[in-house]
Amino acid sequence: MNRKDYRPATLLVHQGKDRDPATGAATVPIYQASTYHHEGGTAGEYDYARSGNPSREQVEEAIALLEGGTRGFAYASGMTAIGSVLALLESGDHLVASADLYGGSWRFITGVLPQQGISCSLVDTTDTDAVKSAITPRTRALFLETPSNPLFQITDLRAMVEIARQHGLITILDNTFMTPLLQRPLDLGIDITIHSATKFLGGHSDILAGLVAVNDKDLGKRLKYFQNAFGAVLSPFDSFLLSRGIKTLQVRLDAGQRSAGELARRLTEHPAVGRVWYPGLDNFKGRQLHFSQASGAGAVVSFELREEQQVKELLGNVKLPIIAPSLGGVETILTHCWSMSHGAIPAEDKIRQGISKRLLRLSVGLEDIEDLWEDLEIGLS
Ligand SMILES: Cc1ncc(COP(=O)(O)O)c(C=O)c1O
């Protein structure tokens, strides 16, 4: 069977190389070396670790396989992955991006890109006409998140690809929330898929990592050139931990998603909760569209409490979730979006986007769901 034909759970376990080619060891070791001997003065397969390292290549091959791409890249963080992909743009270019974005992406796009002479329009990408109207003769790329973070807005990826093809734009999707197991953007025609592998792919809240996959050979070459030139690569040790995390993604995601669906349903019925966002709920606004391009609802739920005071009480009383700005770990993570994940966004922009101080994001981990619910109920009562 061709490697590419294996089903996702098999690919996760066997990844790029399922054993160390040099020794047959069951895992690809941590090749902790900055440079490589040039036998007789001639470089072998590897010459210097910024350009290539077997531990890093393991996760680069893994993400390419999982996303159905031809090439993968591993970076020191999700933001480095995003910055490295956006380095494809040049001074004078224009970018159209989803308005509802992870706060760090928002900061990079609105704070760093303009300094490099790259302008950006943040638009509601759930509105296809708004995207079309935002395109100018200088527009070079679309930067998307679906489901968006934290309000689970669903962008029609097929429609975005069609618009991009009409205007010769590169399509970039942050696929962190879904992972390649639930959403495979390259199959839908998206050019570049990005992950904060710090989240579900790593899965244990112990590394920062970013992954990128592409299909197009030329894009792959340009990203490789920049990765080597800029050098913000994932370290061998973090590559090893990421490879280890990826192996269990399917079972972790299945379990987290199962519990998230049930907790989302229970939260909708709780008197302290005003609104719940989760693609798996029957009345979720973008449900049909989401399930036309993704195979699951994921393990993250956002919910808004009725009173601001209740936020303090909830954060002060829950015992199980770590209260932090992250997601996708084995432990449940509760985020106050206003002050944590979206703290970089000015208050008036957050309000305009619909992010209130009463909004919380719950990344559901692997704890027993009844323990989680009892804990949340105490916090909410
Ligand atoms: C959707 C999304 N994209 C990108 C990032 C940035 O990734 P990192 O923190 O690994 O730099 C995050 C971090 O929270 C995220 O949630």
Ligand as a Chemical Component Dictionary entry (heavy atoms), coordinates in Angstrom:
data_LIG
# 
_chem_comp.id                   LIG 
_chem_comp.type                 NON-POLYMER 
_chem_comp.pdbx_formal_charge   0 
_chem_comp.three_letter_code    LIG 
# 
loop_
_chem_comp_atom.comp_id 
_chem_comp_atom.atom_id 
_chem_comp_atom.alt_atom_id 
_chem_comp_atom.type_symbol 
_chem_comp_atom.charge 
_chem_comp_atom.model_Cartn_x 
_chem_comp_atom.model_Cartn_y 
_chem_comp_atom.model_Cartn_z 
_chem_comp_atom.pdbx_ordinal 
LIG C1 C1 C 0 -5.806 29.646 15.919 1  
LIG C2 C2 C 0 -4.418 29.994 16.351 2  
LIG N1 N1 N 0 -3.502 30.287 15.412 3  
LIG C3 C3 C 0 -2.220 30.612 15.747 4  
LIG C4 C4 C 0 -1.831 30.673 17.066 5  
LIG C5 C5 C 0 -0.409 31.043 17.405 6  
LIG O1 O1 O 0 0.320  29.915 17.731 7  
LIG P1 P1 P 0 1.562  29.896 18.770 8  
LIG O2 O2 O 0 1.027  30.295 20.093 9  
LIG O3 O3 O 0 2.017  28.484 18.668 10 
LIG O4 O4 O 0 2.569  30.858 18.243 11 
LIG C6 C6 C 0 -2.756 30.371 18.068 12 
LIG C7 C7 C 0 -2.356 30.454 19.493 13 
LIG O5 O5 O 0 -3.174 30.450 20.376 14 
LIG C8 C8 C 0 -4.078 30.028 17.694 15 
LIG O6 O6 O 0 -5.006 29.750 18.618 16 
# 
loop_
_chem_comp_bond.comp_id 
_chem_comp_bond.atom_id_1 
_chem_comp_bond.atom_id_2 
_chem_comp_bond.value_order 
_chem_comp_bond.pdbx_ordinal 
LIG C1 C2 SING 1  
LIG C2 N1 SING 2  
LIG C2 C8 DOUB 3  
LIG N1 C3 DOUB 4  
LIG C3 C4 SING 5  
LIG C4 C5 SING 6  
LIG C4 C6 DOUB 7  
LIG C5 O1 SING 8  
LIG O1 P1 SING 9  
LIG P1 O2 DOUB 10 
LIG P1 O3 SING 11 
LIG P1 O4 SING 12 
LIG C6 C7 SING 13 
LIG C6 C8 SING 14 
LIG C7 O5 DOUB 15 
LIG C8 O6 SING 16 
# 
